């Protein structure tokens, strides 16, 4: 997400939707959002938190903790198990929740289950979110899920959707750092294509290690 293009209004609260908000990642994320870590110390916000029905009691606990923190920027909390309600007027949407792969589950079954989740969320975004909404997909397989959500939101520009593969990107940086004896802070322009699976392709064609082309330094 380009900070210069982010919707902001110092006087009007920005609405941020988070799916899977009671999960480990969602739990860590919502407190950062409420503190102003995303939009700065002057932007009030309203959090729309989405969970599956059986996780609503846990989500209520998260809401109590947020209330206890008395974040000055947090103007309201909305808890729901309905995507249409969660994305209503959303300026930002963090799609964190997805079905994890369990023992005995084939990858194709996981893809099919998550496809249905992100289809419905894409449609809800298309119908209810702000026309300038920015969507970040975190739930794996992130790239596929982002594509599915985007394709089911035809009224939104595809550039409003991004997917985050931070762990895979970090692993690529760490491997390059170890192999080439270069600090990760000196590694730039690394891309990772594919998904969190065997289809993944770390691309270093444009990468720079200490301002030198990576391909000149990797066997």
C-alpha positions in Angstrom: 0.0 0.0 0.0 1.3 3.4 -1.0 0.9 5.7 2.1 0.4 8.7 -0.2 -2.8 7.2 -1.7 -4.3 6.0 1.6 -7.7 7.5 2.4 -7.5 9.9 5.4 -9.7 12.4 7.1 -8.4 13.9 10.4 -11.9 14.9 11.5 -13.9 11.9 10.2 -13.2 8.4 11.5 -11.7 5.9 9.0 -13.4 2.5 9.0 -11.1 -0.5 9.1 -12.4 -4.0 8.7 -10.4 -7.0 10.0 -11.4 -10.6 9.3 -10.3 -13.4 11.6 -10.0 -10.7 14.3 -9.9 -13.2 17.2 -7.1 -15.3 15.7 -3.5 -14.9 16.7 -2.6 -12.6 13.8 -5.8 -10.6 14.0 -5.4 -10.2 17.8 -1.9 -8.8 17.4 -3.1 -6.5 14.5 -6.1 -4.8 16.0 -4.2 -3.2 18.9 -1.7 -1.7 16.5 -4.5 -0.3 14.4 -6.3 1.1 17.4 -3.1 2.8 18.6 -2.7 4.7 15.3 0.2 2.7 14.0 -1.3 2.6 10.5 -2.7 6.0 9.9 -0.9 8.1 12.5 -1.6 9.9 15.8 -4.3 12.2 14.5 -6.6 9.9 12.5 -9.6 8.6 14.5 -11.0 5.2 13.4 -13.7 2.7 13.8 -12.9 -1.0 13.8 -15.2 -3.6 12.1 -14.2 -7.0 13.4 -15.4 -10.1 11.6 -15.3 -13.7 12.9 -17.0 -17.0 12.3 -20.0 -17.6 14.6 -18.2 -20.1 16.9 -15.4 -17.5 17.5 -17.7 -14.6 18.5 -17.2 -15.2 22.3 -13.5 -14.9 21.8 -14.0 -11.8 19.7 -16.0 -10.3 22.5 -13.0 -10.8 24.7 -10.8 -9.0 22.2 -13.3 -6.2 22.2 -13.2 -5.9 26.0 -9.4 -5.7 25.9 -9.5 -3.0 23.3 -12.0 -1.1 25.4 -9.8 -1.5 28.5 -6.9 0.2 26.6 -9.0 3.3 26.1 -7.3 4.2 22.8 -8.0 7.9 22.2 -8.3 7.3 18.4 -10.7 4.3 18.6 -14.2 5.8 18.2 -16.2 2.6 17.9 -16.1 -1.2 17.7 -18.4 -3.3 15.6 -18.4 -7.1 16.0 -20.1 -9.4 13.5 -20.1 -12.7 11.8 -21.6 -11.2 8.6 -19.2 -10.0 5.8 -21.7 -7.5 4.5 -21.8 -5.8 8.0 -18.1 -6.0 8.4 -17.3 -4.3 5.1 -20.1 -1.7 5.2 -18.3 1.6 4.4 -14.9 0.1 5.0 -11.9 2.3 3.9 -9.5 -0.5 4.6 -9.9 -4.3 4.8 -7.4 -6.7 6.3 -8.5 -10.2 5.2 -6.6 -12.2 7.8 -9.0 -15.1 8.4 -8.7 -18.2 6.3 -9.1 -21.9 6.8 -5.8 -23.6 7.9 -4.8 -26.9 6.5 -5.5 -29.7 8.9 -4.0 -33.2 9.1 -5.3 -35.4 6.3 -6.6 -32.5 4.2 -5.4 -32.3 0.6 -4.2 -29.0 -0.7 -7.0 -29.0 -3.4 -9.6 -29.3 -0.6 -8.1 -26.4 1.3 -8.1 -24.3 -1.9 -11.7 -25.1 -2.5 -12.8 -24.1 1.0 -10.9 -20.9 1.0 -12.1 -20.0 -2.5 -15.7 -20.0 -1.2 -14.6 -17.8 1.8 -12.9 -15.2 -0.4 -15.6 -15.3 -3.1 -18.2 -14.2 -0.5 -15.9 -11.6 1.0 -15.0 -10.2 -2.4 -18.7 -9.9 -3.2 -19.4 -8.2 0.1 -16.6 -5.7 -0.5 -18.0 -5.0 -3.9 -21.4 -4.3 -2.5 -20.7 -2.5 0.8 -17.1 -1.1 1.0 -16.0 2.4 0.1 -15.2 2.8 -3.6 -11.6 3.8 -2.5 -11.2 0.8 -0.2 -7.7 -0.7 0.1 -7.7 -4.5 0.7 -4.7 -6.5 2.1 -5.0 -10.3 2.0 -3.0 -12.1 4.6 -4.7 -15.5 4.8 -2.9 -18.2 2.9 -2.6 -19.0 0.1 -2.5 -15.2 0.0 -2.0 -14.6 -3.7 -4.7 -17.0 -4.8 -7.1 -15.6 -2.2 -6.4 -12.1 -3.2 -7.1 -12.9 -6.9 -10.4 -14.6 -6.0 -11.5 -11.7 -3.8 -10.6 -9.2 -6.5 -12.3 -11.2 -9.3 -15.5 -11.2 -7.2 -15.4 -7.4 -6.7 -15.7 -6.2 -10.3 -16.7 -2.7 -9.4 -13.3 -2.2 -7.6 -10.0 -1.7 -9.3 -7.7 -4.7 -9.1 -5.0 -2.3 -7.8 -7.0 -1.9 -4.7 -6.1 -5.5 -3.7 -2.7 -6.6 -2.4 -1.5 -9.8 -0.8 1.1 -10.1 1.9 3.7 -12.8 1.8 6.0 -11.3 4.4 7.3 -14.6 5.8 8.3 -15.9 2.4 9.9 -12.6 1.5 11.8 -12.5 4.8 13.1 -16.1 4.2 14.4 -15.1 0.8 16.2 -12.1 2.3 17.7 -14.3 5.0 18.9 -16.9 2.6 20.6 -14.3 0.4 22.1 -12.7 3.4 23.6 -16.0 4.6 24.9 -17.1 1.2 26.4 -13.8 0.1 27.4 -12.4 3.6 25.4 -9.2 3.1 23.2 -7.7 5.8 19.5 -7.9 5.1 19.3 -4.1 5.3 21.5 -4.0 2.1 19.3 -6.3 0.1 16.7 -4.6 -2.2 14.2 -5.3 -5.0 13.6 -9.0 -4.2 10.2 -10.4 -5.5 8.4 -13.6 -4.5 5.9 -15.0 -7.0 3.5 -17.9 -6.5 2.0 -19.0 -3.2 3.0 -20.4 0.1 3.7 -23.8 -1.5 5.8 -25.6 -4.0 4.7 -23.1 -6.7 6.6 -20.3 -5.0 9.3 -18.6 -7.0 11.8 -16.2 -5.4 12.9 -13.8 -8.1 16.3 -12.0 -7.8 16.7 -10.9 -11.4 16.3 -7.3 -10.3 17.6 -7.6 -6.8 20.6 -5.6 -5.5 23.0 -6.8 -2.8 25.0 -3.9 -1.4 24.1 -1.9 -4.6 25.4 -4.7 -6.9 23.2 -7.0 -9.0 22.4 -10.2 -7.0 22.9 -12.4 -10.1 26.6 -11.5 -10.1 27.0 -12.7 -6.5 24.8 -15.9 -6.5 26.1 -19.2 -8.0 
